[in-house]
Amino acid sequence: MPWTADNPPSVAKNTSQAERGACVKAANAALEDGKSEEDAIFACIGAMSNLKAEPALTIKKQDDELQVVWGEVYAPGFPDSQGDFMTAETVREMAWRFMRKSDMGKIDIAHGQEKSGSYVVESFIARDDDSVFIPGAWVIGVKVPGPAIWQLIKTGELNGFSLDGFGHRTRTTIELEMPAVLRGETEPSMDGHTHRFTVSFDEQGNFLGGMTGPGGEDGHVHVISKGTITEVAAGHSHRFSFVEGVLDAQAAA
């Protein structure tokens, strides 16, 4: 009997919806490959660990009245959580192919493979002079009619888009000069306040985490332990992205 998001392996029962979805997908795939249940559990744990460490691009804009969110699906020239990357030309071709197939409702949650009821209402490649999105990135706007899913977005549990599909890998070496420290500004919370943040990397370019500066009326701060969202403080968290900072550092080098 395959696992589901409502009935995942026991190791994923007290995790977030995104982590449960990643766990269930990996565990069921392992069983389909003829592996043991124990191997499937290890696949589940690995998938959840990768999700927590994933430097995903965050949602950049949202309209509470329209219930629409905008964000990058994929940005060129920056490795994803699987160590893969795409050129700007490949990203553009992928975005155009998606539009040509016209399946605007193929939006699931945490790679669960079940349509969520949300659907794409905008799709474009960010221009070089775009002040919000990474130039060359594939950006979509998604209408979220369901109140439960919209609440997950408002609380930050759902905080970005993640590409799911098949492709051809070509072994390639790229060099990224990762700065030891990056600084930026978080996305606003529900009451509109933001924080300046600082994150650091080790000599191999691995993300080490960081901290925000004080913000809000009470001057609270947030710990940063993963690459897309701060830890909760004062009853809320903030989305943030350091990808732009890395790309800016490459351009300035």
C-alpha positions in Angstrom: 0.0 0.0 0.0 1.7 3.3 -1.0 2.2 6.0 1.5 0.3 9.3 1.2 0.7 12.8 2.6 -2.1 12.0 5.1 -0.5 8.6 6.0 3.3 9.0 5.6 6.0 6.9 7.1 6.2 7.4 10.8 9.4 9.4 10.6 7.5 12.1 8.7 4.3 12.3 10.8 5.3 15.5 12.7 7.0 17.3 9.9 5.8 20.1 7.6 3.5 19.5 4.6 6.4 20.1 2.2 8.6 17.6 4.1 5.9 15.0 4.2 5.3 15.4 0.4 9.0 15.0 -0.4 9.2 11.9 2.0 6.2 10.2 0.5 7.4 10.7 -3.1 10.9 9.3 -2.4 9.7 6.4 -0.3 7.1 5.3 -2.8 9.6 5.6 -5.6 12.0 3.3 -3.7 9.3 0.7 -3.2 8.4 0.8 -6.9 12.1 0.2 -7.7 11.8 -3.1 -5.7 13.7 -1.8 -2.6 12.9 -2.8 0.9 10.7 -0.8 3.3 13.8 0.0 5.3 15.5 1.4 2.2 12.3 3.4 1.5 12.4 4.9 5.0 16.1 6.0 4.4 15.0 7.5 1.0 12.3 9.4 2.9 14.8 10.8 5.4 17.2 11.8 2.7 14.5 13.6 0.8 13.4 15.6 3.8 17.1 16.5 4.6 17.6 17.7 1.0 14.4 19.8 1.2 15.5 21.5 4.4 18.9 22.3 2.8 17.5 23.3 -0.6 18.5 26.9 -1.6 15.2 27.4 -3.3 14.2 30.7 -4.8 11.5 32.3 -2.7 8.2 33.8 -3.5 8.9 37.5 -4.3 5.5 39.1 -4.5 2.0 38.3 -3.3 -1.4 40.0 -3.6 -3.6 39.2 -0.7 -6.8 40.5 -2.4 -6.2 38.5 -5.6 -4.6 35.6 -3.9 -1.8 35.5 -6.5 1.9 34.8 -5.8 4.9 35.5 -8.1 8.3 33.9 -7.9 11.2 32.4 -9.9 10.8 28.7 -11.0 14.4 28.5 -12.0 17.3 30.9 -12.4 20.1 30.3 -14.8 23.7 29.8 -13.8 23.2 28.8 -10.1 23.3 25.2 -8.9 20.1 23.8 -7.4 19.8 21.3 -4.5 20.6 18.4 -6.8 23.8 20.1 -8.0 22.3 20.8 -11.4 22.2 24.1 -13.3 20.8 25.4 -16.6 21.9 28.1 -19.0 19.7 31.1 -19.7 18.8 29.6 -23.1 17.7 26.2 -21.6 15.6 28.0 -18.9 13.9 30.0 -21.6 13.2 26.9 -23.8 11.8 25.1 -20.8 9.4 28.0 -19.9 8.2 28.3 -23.5 7.6 24.5 -23.7 5.5 24.6 -20.5 3.3 27.3 -22.0 3.0 25.5 -25.3 1.7 22.4 -23.5 -0.9 24.7 -21.8 -1.4 22.7 -18.6 -1.7 25.8 -16.4 -3.3 23.8 -13.6 -0.4 21.4 -13.1 0.5 22.9 -9.8 1.0 20.5 -6.9 2.3 20.8 -3.3 5.7 19.4 -2.3 5.9 17.3 -5.5 2.8 15.3 -4.4 1.7 14.8 -8.1 -1.8 15.8 -7.3 -3.2 19.1 -8.7 -3.9 21.5 -5.9 -6.5 23.7 -7.6 -4.0 26.5 -8.1 -3.1 27.6 -11.6 -0.6 29.7 -13.6 -2.0 33.1 -14.6 1.4 34.7 -15.7 4.6 33.4 -17.1 7.7 35.3 -18.3 11.5 35.5 -18.5 12.8 38.3 -16.2 14.5 41.0 -18.2 18.0 42.3 -17.5 16.7 45.5 -15.9 14.1 43.7 -13.7 14.3 45.1 -10.2 12.4 42.3 -8.5 13.4 39.0 -10.2 16.7 37.5 -11.2 17.5 38.4 -14.8 17.0 35.4 -17.1 14.9 33.5 -14.6 11.6 31.9 -15.5 9.0 33.6 -13.4 5.4 32.6 -12.9 2.3 34.1 -11.2 0.0 31.5 -9.6 -3.6 32.0 -8.5 -4.3 30.3 -5.3 -8.1 30.0 -4.8 -8.0 27.6 -1.9 -8.0 29.3 1.5 -6.1 26.5 3.2 -3.2 26.7 0.7 -3.2 30.5 0.8 -2.9 30.3 4.6 0.2 28.1 4.2 1.7 30.8 1.9 0.9 33.6 4.4 2.5 31.7 7.3 5.6 30.9 5.2 5.3 27.1 5.2 4.9 27.3 1.4 7.5 29.8 0.4 8.7 29.1 -3.2 8.3 27.2 -6.4 10.3 24.0 -7.1 10.7 22.5 -10.5 9.7 18.8 -11.1 10.4 17.0 -14.3 12.8 15.0 -16.4 15.9 16.2 -18.3 19.2 15.2 -19.8 22.3 15.8 -17.6 25.6 16.8 -19.1 28.7 16.6 -16.8 29.9 20.2 -16.5 32.3 22.0 -14.1 31.3 25.5 -13.1 33.2 27.8 -10.7 31.4 30.0 -8.2 33.3 32.2 -5.9 31.1 32.0 -2.9 31.6 35.0 -0.5 32.2 34.2 3.1 29.3 36.5 4.1 26.3 37.8 2.4 23.8 40.4 3.5 20.4 41.4 2.3 16.8 42.2 3.3 14.0 39.7 4.1 10.6 39.8 2.5 8.0 41.7 4.6 5.9 39.9 7.3 2.2 40.2 7.4 2.4 43.5 9.3 4.9 44.9 6.7 8.2 44.9 8.7 11.4 43.5 7.3 14.9 42.7 8.7 18.4 43.0 7.4 20.0 39.6 7.4 23.5 38.1 7.4 24.4 34.6 6.3 27.8 32.9 6.0 29.4 30.1 4.0 32.3 27.8 4.7 35.4 27.4 2.5 33.6 24.8 0.3 30.7 27.1 -0.2 28.3 25.3 2.1 25.6 27.3 3.7 26.2 27.8 7.4 23.2 29.9 8.4 23.0 33.3 10.0 20.9 35.8 11.8 18.7 38.8 11.1 19.0 42.2 12.7 16.3 43.6 14.9 12.9 44.5 13.5 9.3 45.1 14.3 8.1 47.2 17.2 9.7 45.0 19.8 13.1 44.7 18.1 13.0 40.9 17.8 15.5 38.9 15.7 15.3 35.7 13.7 17.8 32.8 13.5 18.5 31.5 10.0 19.3 27.8 9.7 18.2 27.1 6.1 18.3 28.9 2.8 14.7 30.1 2.2 13.0 31.1 5.4 14.0 32.3 8.9 13.1 30.5 12.1 9.9 31.7 13.9 10.2 34.6 16.3 7.5 36.8 17.7 4.9 34.4 16.1 6.1 34.7 12.5 8.9 34.0 10.1 10.3 35.8 7.0 11.1 34.5 3.5 14.5 35.5 2.1 16.8 34.6 -0.7 20.6 34.8 -0.9 20.9 33.6 -4.5 20.8 37.2 -5.9 23.7 38.1 -3.6 25.8 35.2 -4.9 25.0 36.2 -8.5 25.8 39.8 -7.8 29.2 38.8 -6.3 30.0 36.8 -9.4 29.2 39.7 -11.6 31.4 42.0 -9.6 34.3 39.6 -9.5 
